[in-house]
Structures are given as structure tokens and as C-alpha cells.
Amino acid sequence: MPTILNDVAEAVAIGCEFASLLIVALGSIAALARLAWNWRELGDLKVKKEVWLGFAANILLALEFALAADIARTAIEPNWEDIGRLAAIAAIRTALNFFLERDLEAARTEQAAQPRAG
């Protein structure tokens, strides 16, 4: 039975890591496409912020999937080394997530406060 659980946990971890990579890859492609589409307006900070907002949201989601992969790997019969490693990884990713989310919220608030053209 533990072997089956280990196999399932590993499959979940691999799936979450794949999702994380896919989200980052698609987010990168979308951000590059938006930059290329708006290349004439790259001097405009508003255009750069809009691209950053979309890309940052993808990174946040990818971080959540990466953390889920780490949790799945550690869920079955963890030892103290595994738990310590997971705690360190979770702390770093949580801090990254916190600061990125804070920056995203500040950018959204600033964007909502700006008057719309037209």
C-alpha cells in the first residue's frame, strides 16, 4: 500500500510541476507577445505595468503549483530532513508570493484610481 501512495504522490508532484512550468512558459510567451504588439509604446510605463500585471499573476499561480508539488512529495513518510527542506522552500515561496501579491494589489489599486481615457 505505501508503494501505491508513493507512486500517486509522485504523480501528483510531477503533474503540479508540469502545470507550474506550463503556466510560466505560457505567461512568458503572452508577456513577450504583448510587448511585441505594443513595441511602439514601450516608453509608456502604463503599457509595461499592464504586461507586468499579467505576467506576475502567472508567476503567482506557478508558485502555488510548485509548492503543491513539494507538499505532495513530502506527504508520504517524511523524515525530519524532508520536513525541514519543505519548511524552507515553503517559507521562501510564501515570502515571494506575499511580496508579489502586495505589488500586484498596489498596481491594481493605482490602475483603478487612474482616470480612463476616452
Phi, psi and omega per residue, in radians:
M1 nan -0.773 3.119
P2 -1.046 -0.556 3.121
T3 -1.116 -0.727 3.115
I4 -1.108 -0.774 3.122
L5 -1.101 -0.703 3.083
N6 -1.079 -0.736 3.128
D7 -1.126 -0.734 3.122
V8 -1.144 -0.786 3.132
A9 -1.056 -0.722 3.119
E10 -1.157 -0.693 3.106
A11 -1.123 -0.740 3.095
V12 -1.085 -0.780 -3.140
A13 -1.068 -0.785 3.124
I14 -1.117 -0.718 3.108
G15 -1.085 -0.743 3.125
C16 -1.173 -0.685 3.087
E17 -1.139 -0.705 3.086
F18 -1.084 -0.778 3.120
A19 -1.062 -0.730 3.131
S20 -1.066 -0.836 3.117
L21 -1.109 -0.709 3.140
L22 -1.117 -0.746 3.133
I23 -1.108 -0.753 3.109
V24 -1.139 -0.757 -3.133
A25 -1.096 -0.851 -3.137
L26 -1.149 -0.670 3.095
G27 -1.119 -0.684 3.102
S28 -1.129 -0.790 3.131
I29 -1.092 -0.768 3.136
A30 -1.110 -0.729 3.133
A31 -1.127 -0.762 3.103
L32 -1.114 -0.687 3.115
A33 -1.116 -0.738 3.101
R34 -1.123 -0.691 3.096
L35 -1.120 -0.767 3.131
A36 -1.125 -0.706 -3.126
W37 -1.136 -0.614 -3.104
N38 -1.853 0.526 -3.033
W39 -1.040 -0.498 -3.141
R40 -1.265 -0.362 -3.073
E41 -1.902 0.337 -3.086
L42 -1.166 -0.291 3.057
G43 -1.308 -0.282 -3.129
D44 -1.446 2.090 -3.122
L45 -1.086 -0.550 -3.138
K46 -1.088 -0.707 3.123
V47 -1.124 -0.787 3.132
K48 -1.096 -0.694 3.138
K49 -1.153 -0.679 3.125
E50 -1.113 -0.726 3.099
V51 -1.139 -0.758 -3.140
W52 -1.085 -0.715 3.141
L53 -1.025 -0.813 3.125
G54 -1.123 -0.749 -3.125
F55 -1.200 -0.715 3.133
A56 -1.096 -0.672 3.105
A57 -1.097 -0.678 3.088
N58 -1.143 -0.709 3.133
I59 -1.122 -0.726 3.100
L60 -1.017 -0.812 3.138
L61 -1.123 -0.706 3.118
A62 -1.109 -0.672 3.097
L63 -1.086 -0.663 3.118
E64 -1.123 -0.735 3.107
F65 -1.176 -0.655 3.117
A66 -1.131 -0.708 3.094
L67 -1.151 -0.695 3.090
A68 -1.061 -0.671 3.100
A69 -1.100 -0.744 3.118
D70 -1.129 -0.700 3.121
I71 -1.130 -0.753 3.134
A72 -1.072 -0.697 3.140
R73 -1.179 -0.547 -3.073
T74 -1.597 -0.206 -3.012
A75 -1.157 -0.538 -3.065
I76 -1.737 2.063 3.075
E77 0.804 1.037 -3.141
P78 -1.327 2.603 2.979
N79 -1.843 3.088 -3.063
W80 -1.126 -0.557 3.101
E81 -1.150 -0.751 3.102
D82 -1.084 -0.759 -3.125
I83 -1.131 -0.732 3.103
G84 -1.108 -0.746 3.115
R85 -1.103 -0.778 3.121
L86 -1.094 -0.723 3.126
A87 -1.082 -0.741 3.130
A88 -1.148 -0.794 3.131
I89 -1.111 -0.773 -3.141
A90 -1.095 -0.709 3.135
A91 -1.113 -0.783 3.141
I92 -1.135 -0.811 -3.116
R93 -1.194 -0.617 3.103
T94 -1.157 -0.714 3.090
A95 -1.110 -0.787 3.086
L96 -1.031 -0.793 -3.138
N97 -1.070 -0.789 -3.125
F98 -1.039 -0.875 -3.085
F99 -1.224 -0.640 3.100
L100 -1.178 -0.733 3.105
E101 -1.107 -0.712 3.109
R102 -1.078 -0.779 3.118
D103 -1.134 -0.683 3.102
L104 -1.095 -0.794 -3.127
E105 -1.111 -0.710 3.107
A106 -1.109 -0.724 3.123
A107 -1.163 -0.687 3.107
R108 -1.135 -0.739 3.130
T109 -1.100 -0.755 3.115
E110 -1.114 -0.722 -3.130
Q111 -1.147 -0.706 3.137
A112 -1.194 -0.517 -3.102
A113 -1.372 -0.333 -3.121
Q114 -1.325 2.394 3.106
P115 -1.190 2.500 3.140
R116 -1.424 2.458 3.103
A117 -1.442 2.506 3.054
G118 1.480 nan nan
